[in-house]
Amino acid sequence: MTFILAAMHLNEGNAFQALGEYKKAINSYETAIHMDPNFSSAYFNLGVLFQELGEFKKAVSYYEKATHYAPDNLAYVHSLSVLKKEILDIDLKKAILNIMNHKDCTKRNLAYGNFLLAQYEQQAHNYKKEFDYLLKGHQFYFESRRNHYIYES
């Protein structure tokens, strides 16, 4: 029951954030975390909100907490890497490949894994590999959101 109530506060925070009611959104996300201290989505959403507000240190802190509680969520890792590029090292690359090679890896994780690998290759100036990873990432991203993009008449 606690998780359901925390999820309700998360959704409330999402609505407030979409309306530009940032203080209310922060309160809702913090309430969700208070109810479920391991709620990675609430930490992530706070990271997104603070990034939107230009408060990058707070955003990094919340992205780090989200990745702590959901280390296999490569979308979270990707958001963190945008603000903290130094995390993209050989150890993270190995971890990403390990997650992507798991039989239960989602298309969303495959998409963000490829985006992360593209960032890694860009830093190493391997532009051909970067481009290949970007192509794969966009393909998996589209497949993961196929129903969102298909227009039915």
URLINBEL-V670221 format. One record per pair of residues at least 24 apart in sequence whose C-alpha atoms are under 10 Angstrom apart, sorted by the first residue. I is the first residue (numbers start at 1). J is the second residue. If there is no record, write none. Layout:
i | j
I | J
I | J
//
This chain:
i | j
2 | 32
2 | 35
2 | 36
3 | 32
3 | 33
3 | 35
3 | 36
3 | 39
4 | 32
4 | 35
4 | 36
5 | 31
5 | 32
5 | 35
5 | 36
6 | 30
6 | 31
6 | 32
6 | 33
6 | 34
6 | 35
6 | 36
6 | 37
6 | 39
6 | 42
7 | 32
7 | 33
7 | 35
7 | 36
7 | 39
7 | 41
7 | 42
8 | 32
9 | 33
9 | 35
9 | 42
10 | 39
10 | 41
10 | 42
10 | 43
10 | 45
10 | 46
11 | 42
13 | 42
13 | 45
13 | 46
13 | 49
14 | 42
14 | 45
14 | 46
14 | 49
17 | 45
17 | 46
17 | 48
17 | 49
18 | 49
20 | 49
22 | 46
22 | 49
22 | 50
22 | 53
25 | 49
26 | 50
37 | 69
38 | 65
38 | 66
38 | 68
38 | 69
38 | 70
39 | 65
39 | 66
39 | 69
39 | 70
40 | 64
40 | 65
40 | 66
40 | 67
40 | 68
40 | 69
40 | 70
40 | 71
40 | 73
40 | 76
41 | 65
41 | 66
41 | 67
41 | 69
41 | 70
41 | 76
42 | 66
43 | 67
43 | 68
43 | 69
43 | 76
44 | 70
44 | 75
44 | 76
44 | 77
44 | 79
44 | 80
45 | 76
47 | 76
47 | 79
47 | 80
48 | 76
48 | 79
48 | 80
51 | 79
51 | 83
56 | 83
56 | 84
57 | 83
57 | 84
59 | 83
60 | 84
71 | 95
71 | 99
72 | 96
72 | 98
72 | 99
72 | 100
72 | 105
72 | 109
73 | 99
73 | 105
73 | 106
73 | 108
73 | 109
73 | 112
73 | 113
74 | 99
74 | 100
74 | 108
74 | 109
74 | 110
74 | 111
74 | 112
74 | 113
74 | 114
74 | 115
74 | 116
75 | 108
75 | 109
75 | 110
75 | 111
75 | 112
75 | 113
75 | 115
75 | 116
76 | 109
76 | 112
77 | 112
77 | 113
77 | 116
78 | 112
78 | 113
78 | 114
78 | 115
78 | 116
78 | 117
78 | 119
79 | 112
79 | 116
81 | 116
81 | 119
81 | 120
82 | 116
82 | 119
85 | 119
85 | 120
85 | 123
86 | 120
87 | 120
88 | 116
88 | 117
88 | 119
88 | 120
88 | 121
88 | 123
89 | 120
89 | 123
90 | 120
92 | 116
92 | 117
92 | 120
93 | 117
93 | 120
93 | 121
106 | 140
106 | 144
107 | 137
107 | 139
107 | 140
107 | 141
107 | 142
107 | 143
107 | 144
107 | 145
108 | 137
108 | 138
108 | 140
108 | 141
108 | 142
108 | 143
108 | 144
108 | 145
109 | 137
109 | 140
109 | 141
109 | 144
110 | 136
110 | 137
110 | 138
110 | 139
110 | 140
110 | 141
110 | 144
111 | 135
111 | 136
111 | 137
111 | 138
111 | 139
111 | 140
111 | 141
111 | 142
111 | 143
111 | 144
112 | 136
112 | 137
112 | 138
112 | 140
112 | 141
113 | 137
113 | 140
114 | 138
114 | 139
114 | 140
114 | 141
115 | 141
//
